[in-house]
Amino acid sequence: MTASNGMIVRTWSATATSTGADQYCHYFASTLLPLLRTRAGFAGGYLLSRELDGTVELTTHTFWESSAALHAFAGEDITRSVVEPEAQSALLSFDRTATHRSVLVDGRS
């Protein structure tokens, strides 16, 4: 099986209070996505949430056209999470690493 166009999905999770989740959502939409859209090889992203034992679990899924684009974003160790202080302040906890998966079938369009 081969990946669809070499696309890679970077996944990362965090937890927050309801208020913190709202703050992170605003940060993701108004600060992070516009910044990522300026980076070569960025192909879009999702922010997902679910209620979890009185907190909110947040999961980001960002799409990248190549491993080179991922390295340009995350640095040499692409598994290291990239969480700016503004984002950290909205969160209770967050993954220190991100996972990456190759897209086999892209049904978004």
C-alpha positions in Angstrom: 0.0 0.0 0.0 1.3 3.5 -0.8 0.5 6.8 0.7 -1.8 9.2 -1.1 0.4 11.9 -2.5 3.0 11.4 0.3 0.7 13.4 2.7 1.6 13.0 6.5 -0.8 13.7 9.4 0.8 15.1 12.6 -1.4 14.3 15.7 -1.0 15.8 19.1 -3.3 15.9 22.2 -3.8 18.0 25.3 -6.4 18.4 28.1 -8.0 21.7 29.3 -10.8 23.0 31.4 -13.9 24.1 29.4 -12.6 27.7 29.6 -9.1 26.7 28.6 -10.4 24.6 25.7 -12.3 27.7 24.4 -9.1 29.8 24.8 -7.0 27.1 22.9 -9.7 27.0 20.2 -9.4 30.7 19.7 -5.6 30.5 19.7 -5.6 27.6 17.1 -8.0 29.4 14.8 -6.7 33.0 15.1 -3.0 32.6 15.7 -1.7 29.1 14.9 -3.5 28.3 11.6 -2.6 31.7 10.0 1.0 31.1 11.0 1.0 27.5 9.7 -0.6 28.6 6.4 2.6 30.7 5.7 4.8 27.6 5.9 5.6 25.7 2.7 4.2 22.2 2.8 1.4 22.9 5.3 -1.9 21.4 3.9 -4.5 22.2 6.6 -5.5 21.0 10.0 -8.3 20.1 12.4 -8.8 20.7 16.1 -11.1 18.1 17.7 -12.5 17.9 21.2 -14.3 15.6 23.5 -15.6 15.8 27.1 -13.5 13.6 29.4 -14.1 13.2 33.1 -14.8 16.9 33.8 -12.1 18.2 31.4 -11.8 18.5 27.6 -9.5 16.5 25.5 -8.2 18.4 22.5 -6.5 16.7 19.6 -4.9 18.5 16.6 -4.4 16.9 13.3 -2.2 18.9 10.8 -1.6 17.8 7.3 1.9 18.1 5.7 3.0 17.5 2.2 6.4 15.9 3.1 8.8 15.0 5.9 10.9 18.0 4.8 8.0 20.3 5.6 7.6 18.6 9.0 11.3 19.1 9.7 11.0 22.8 8.7 8.2 23.2 11.2 9.3 21.0 14.1 13.0 20.8 13.8 15.4 17.9 13.6 13.3 15.8 16.0 9.8 15.8 14.4 8.3 13.9 17.3 8.9 16.8 19.7 5.7 18.7 20.2 5.7 22.4 19.4 3.5 24.3 21.9 4.0 28.0 22.3 3.7 29.6 25.8 0.3 31.3 24.8 -1.1 27.8 24.0 0.4 26.2 27.1 -1.3 28.8 29.3 -4.7 27.5 28.2 -3.9 23.9 28.9 -3.9 21.6 31.9 -1.5 19.1 30.3 -0.2 18.3 26.8 1.7 15.6 25.0 5.4 16.2 24.8 5.5 14.3 21.5 3.5 14.1 18.4 2.8 11.1 16.2 2.9 10.9 12.5 0.9 8.8 10.0 1.0 8.5 6.3 -2.3 9.2 4.5 -3.4 6.2 2.5 -6.7 7.5 1.3 -7.8 11.2 1.5 -11.6 11.5 1.5 -11.7 15.2 2.3 -12.5 16.4 -1.2 
